[in-house]
Structure formats: structure tokens, C-alpha cells
């Protein structure tokens, strides 16, 4: 099995920048009536800060994960302090959250059986949409993504690197065939931390998981 890894460690967790003046707030799409930082945010504004959609934020509100107040006009408002506590709680979870993406059920089952561990929380996705929804709902620390002969895997990695809340996650690629030089260059540009051939060697995968886990500590 061949592997290709990039040196360097990903930064830990999203950085929430809320201490902004009125001018900076307007650039973020947040109205600030005073010169101080905004006190509350709408779901869409919170989504801009987190790099997710306003609908994802609303799901957290409906599930009672994120405190919010519904005004008489029907709009939701989120206290900045509550949003900061929400983020700190999610990024400091003791378990490593691992998202596994593959359109092949057999590959999903194989990877899941190897990765499964009491110290890891597994998120399994068989489609690009499912993977993106799971990324919006939680903050994976690590992502195992297979290249199944289409561009969906690359699209997922590109979306990951664009979203503030999951941008630092470590990414490990899997492919049934040798990646071309162009693909390896693309992986390097997207800060992919490793690459393994399928069918995967169990020991090689466990070694990669240990290496990536050390990089996330």
C-alpha cells in the first residue's frame, strides 16, 4: 500500500471572531446599532460566522442544542455568549469525530469496521448531500473520503476547506487506483493529510489514524 502525507498540523477548532466594531460588523452582514460588538445574531448571521447555512443553525435551535429567543415577529435571535458556549462545547468534545464518505456500501462497511473504537464517534455518509448535512450538524475532526470514479469526493473536500467550522479537519483519501500526479497536486493544494489504496490494509489505516490523531492533539 502506498501512502502520501503532507507535513504540518492542522489548526484546532474554529475561531469565532465576534469582538467587532460597527464597521466590521456591517462587513459581516451584521447590523450593529452601537460602536460595541453585536449582542445578538440571527440564524443567518450566526451561520456566516460559523461557515454554515442559517437552516443548519435553525436545526440546532429546534433540537434545543442552541439557546435562542423567538421574537413576536417570528424571527429568532441568538445571544453571542450562548453561541460562543455552544461552539466551545462542541469543539472540546472528548471523542474524535470521524466522517466516512463513500458511495460504495461495502467500502463504507469495511472502513467503519476498522475505524470503530470507543474513543471515536463515527459519522457514515453514502452521498455527497448526506456528508454535507452531517458536516453542518457536527464538527468532524477527521474525514475519510473515497474517490469512487467521480468528482464527488473532490467536491466534498473543497466544501470542507471552504467552511470555517470544519476547515481544520484532517482528511485521508482512499482510491482503488493509483492517483495521478495531477490528483496528488490537487490533494496537496487542498491540504489532504494522507492517501491509501483500496481495498485498504487494516494496519496501514490504523497507523494513519494514529498519526492524524497525534496531529489533532
C-alpha positions, 0 to 999 in steps of 0.5 A, spaced: 500 500 500 502 506 498 501 512 502 502 520 501 502 525 507 503 532 507 507 535 513 504 540 518 498 540 523 492 542 522 489 548 526 484 546 532 477 548 532 474 554 529 475 561 531 469 565 532 471 572 531 465 576 534 469 582 538 467 587 532 466 594 531 460 597 527 464 597 521 466 590 521 460 588 523 456 591 517 462 587 513 459 581 516 452 582 514 451 584 521 447 590 523 450 593 529 446 599 532 452 601 537 460 602 536 460 595 541 460 588 538 453 585 536 449 582 542 445 578 538 445 574 531 440 571 527 440 564 524 443 567 518 448 571 521 450 566 526 451 561 520 456 566 516 460 566 522 460 559 523 461 557 515 454 554 515 447 555 512 442 559 517 437 552 516 443 548 519 443 553 525 435 553 525 436 545 526 440 546 532 435 551 535 429 546 534 433 540 537 434 545 543 442 544 542 442 552 541 439 557 546 435 562 542 429 567 543 423 567 538 421 574 537 413 576 536 415 577 529 417 570 528 424 571 527 429 568 532 435 571 535 441 568 538 445 571 544 453 571 542 455 568 549 450 562 548 453 561 541 460 562 543 458 556 549 455 552 544 461 552 539 466 551 545 462 545 547 462 542 541 469 543 539 472 540 546 468 534 545 472 528 548 471 523 542 474 524 535 469 525 530 470 521 524 466 522 517 466 516 512 464 518 505 463 513 500 458 511 495 460 504 495 456 500 501 461 495 502 467 500 502 463 504 507 462 497 511 469 495 511 472 502 513 467 503 519 469 496 521 476 498 522 475 505 524 470 503 530 473 504 537 470 507 543 474 513 543 471 515 536 464 517 534 463 515 527 459 519 522 457 514 515 455 518 509 453 514 502 452 521 498 455 527 497 448 531 500 448 526 506 456 528 508 454 535 507 448 535 512 452 531 517 458 536 516 453 542 518 450 538 524 457 536 527 464 538 527 468 532 524 475 532 526 477 527 521 474 525 514 475 519 510 473 520 503 473 515 497 474 517 490 469 512 487 470 514 479 467 521 480 468 528 482 464 527 488 469 526 493 473 532 490 467 536 491 466 534 498 473 536 500 473 543 497 466 544 501 470 542 507 476 547 506 471 552 504 467 552 511 470 555 517 467 550 522 470 544 519 476 547 515 481 544 520 479 537 519 484 532 517 482 528 511 485 521 508 483 519 501 482 512 499 482 510 491 482 503 488 487 506 483 493 509 483 492 517 483 495 521 478 500 526 479 495 531 477 490 528 483 496 528 488 497 536 486 490 537 487 490 533 494 496 537 496 493 544 494 487 542 498 491 540 504 489 532 504 493 529 510 494 522 507 492 517 501 491 509 501 489 504 496 483 500 496 481 495 498 485 498 504 490 494 509 487 494 516 494 496 519 496 501 514 489 505 516 490 504 523 497 507 523 494 513 519 489 514 524 494 514 529 498 519 526 492 524 524 490 523 531 497 525 534 496 531 529 489 533 532 492 533 539 
